[in-house]
Amino acid sequence: MMPNREGLFHAYPVEIGLGETKEKKLLHAVIRYRLFESEVEGEWVDCSGEGLEITGYHILEKRDHTLNTTTIDALKAALGWDGCDPFWLQDNAEALYQQPVQLRLAFEEYNGSTSLKVQFLNPYGSRIGGVPRADEEMRRSIANRLGPKFRAVAGGTPANPPKPAGKPAPSKVANPAPTPAAPPSPVAAAPAPAPAPRQDSGQAPSASSGQAPRQDSGQATMEQAWAEFTKNCPPPKWDQAAIEAEWFRILADLFPGKQAGELTPTEWGIMLAEGPGKIIPF
C-alpha cells in the first residue's frame, strides 16, 4: 500500500532494477522500498504493520547526459555500491534486500498532479533530517554570488589541498601560527615581480621617470570587476582554475604587495577597466 504522508522513514530495498526514462533516455535505478519505521516527533515508531511500499526513481544522469553525482553518492552511501558499475545494484538486489536505508518522502506536483515521492535517500542510522548536500546548480549559484568574496578573504585558493610547506613570505601583519600555512597566492607573494608593460586601450600614458599614470577609471566593487573580467574568459576554453589564476596574476601586476581585500573602490575601478585588457589568451 502506498504511504499517505510525508516524513522520514526507515525502509528495505526489496526490489532493484535499472531502466531509462521515456523522454531523454536517462539511466535511472528503480527501487521498491518497504517501509518499517516512521519518525514521529523525533522518535522512530514501528509502521511495518501498515504494509507501506513506495518506488523511488534515482536518476543517474543529468539532462545533458553527464553523471548525476549527487544521486550516485547517495546510492553509494546507503547501499555500499562503489559507483563503478551501475548494474551492480541490479545484480546484487537479493543481497541488498535486508540492507536498511533512510528515506524522506514528500509530496511533489508535476503536470498539475500531486503525488508522494522519494525525495532523499540516506544511509540507515543517519541523524534525523540528514545532512544537506549542494547540487551542481547550487554550486554554480554560490560560485557566482560569493566566489569572489571568499577568494578575496583567502587571498586565492589552491586547486588541491596543500601539502605542508614553508610559511609564505611575511605580509604587513606577521602571523606566527605554528601550523604549516598554505602556499601563498599570487596576490600575497612578496616581493612581487616588476609590473609588465601596460597594454591600456584609449589614450597612451604620458612618459615619465616613474610609473605611467592611468586614466581615471572611476569606482567599482570587486563583484563588478569580477563580472567584467569573466566575460573575457569564456568557457570551455577557460575553466574556473584558469580564470582565477589569471585574475590573481593581474591583480598582483596592478597592485604589487596588496591583498585583494585591501583594495579601494577606486582600485577596483582600475581593475574593472584595465584587467580584461591584460588577460593573456591561451
Order of alpha helices (4+ residues) and beta strands (2+ residues): beta-beta-beta-beta-alpha-alpha-alpha-beta-beta-alpha-alpha-alpha-alpha
